[in-house]
Amino acid sequence: MLSGPVVASEKAGFTGTGYADFIAASGQYVELTVNVAAPGTYALDFRYALSTGSRSLDLSVNGAAAGSIAFASTGSWTTWVNATKQLTLTAGVNTVRLTSTGTSGPNVDALTVRPL
């Protein structure tokens, strides 16, 4: 679910049908649901692109604050890499939200969840 960011497809190399393009500096979010079989610690790999600078987004899981995640420059809007955050997830469906606070976010393409 997107609240503020738009689905864009102008920059090459994304997966699927588009990526989330943050527009405003604060209050916009991308919300994703992930389903895991067992509770535990997981690596959340956010695939993104960011031409210059660095940007951070607030992260929450199931409505609870989970810190922030930093996105470093990838050097180009068409160079896609992962930013990883380790978090504890509950068994079943979990809601993961990235929210802009002070700067717009990177272009976010996908989320992969890996057990640790």
C-alpha positions in Angstrom: 0.0 0.0 0.0 1.3 3.5 -0.8 0.3 6.7 0.9 2.0 9.5 -0.9 4.6 7.8 -3.0 3.6 7.1 -6.6 4.1 4.0 -8.6 6.7 4.9 -11.3 8.4 2.9 -14.0 10.7 5.5 -15.8 14.0 4.2 -14.3 15.3 1.0 -15.8 16.2 -2.2 -13.9 13.3 -2.4 -11.4 11.4 -5.7 -10.9 7.7 -6.2 -11.3 5.6 -3.5 -12.8 7.1 -0.4 -11.0 8.6 1.0 -7.9 7.6 3.4 -5.1 8.8 6.9 -5.8 8.7 9.1 -2.7 7.6 12.7 -3.6 7.3 14.6 -0.3 9.9 14.9 2.5 7.6 13.8 5.4 4.6 11.7 6.1 4.6 9.5 3.0 4.8 5.7 3.4 5.1 2.4 1.8 3.4 -0.4 3.6 4.1 -4.1 2.8 2.8 -7.3 4.3 5.1 -10.3 4.8 4.1 -13.8 5.9 6.6 -15.9 7.9 6.0 -19.4 9.2 7.8 -19.1 12.5 8.6 -16.2 14.9 12.2 -15.1 15.0 14.8 -12.7 13.6 14.7 -12.1 9.9 16.8 -10.0 7.5 14.6 -7.6 5.5 16.3 -6.6 2.2 14.8 -3.5 0.7 15.8 -3.2 -3.0 16.2 0.5 -3.9 18.0 3.1 -6.1 19.2 6.6 -5.1 21.2 8.8 -7.4 23.1 11.0 -4.8 23.3 11.6 -1.1 21.8 9.4 1.5 18.3 9.3 3.0 16.7 7.5 6.0 13.2 6.3 6.4 11.5 5.4 9.7 10.6 1.7 9.9 7.8 0.1 11.8 6.6 -3.4 12.1 3.0 -4.3 13.1 2.5 -0.6 14.2 5.5 -0.5 16.5 8.5 1.6 15.9 11.5 -0.4 14.7 14.1 2.4 14.3 15.2 3.8 10.9 16.9 2.4 7.9 19.6 4.3 6.0 19.7 4.3 2.2 23.1 5.3 0.8 23.6 6.6 -2.7 23.7 3.9 -5.4 25.2 6.4 -7.9 22.3 6.3 -10.3 18.5 6.0 -10.4 19.1 2.8 -12.5 21.5 1.1 -10.1 19.6 -1.1 -7.7 21.0 -2.5 -4.4 19.7 -3.8 -1.1 19.6 -2.0 2.3 19.2 -4.7 5.0 17.7 -4.4 8.5 17.4 -7.3 10.9 14.1 -7.4 12.8 12.0 -9.8 14.9 8.8 -10.9 13.2 5.9 -12.8 14.6 4.5 -16.0 13.0 2.0 -15.2 10.3 1.3 -11.9 8.6 3.5 -8.9 9.6 3.0 -5.3 8.4 6.2 -3.4 7.5 6.1 0.3 6.9 8.7 2.8 5.6 7.9 6.4 6.3 9.6 9.6 5.1 10.6 12.0 7.8 12.5 15.1 6.7 13.6 14.0 3.3 11.9 12.1 0.6 12.9 8.4 0.3 14.8 6.5 -2.3 13.0 4.6 -5.1 11.9 1.4 -3.4 11.5 -1.6 -5.7 11.0 -4.7 -3.6 11.3 -6.3 -0.1 12.8 -9.8 0.4 12.6 -11.5 3.8 15.2 -14.0 4.9 15.3 -16.1 8.1 18.6 -15.8 10.0 
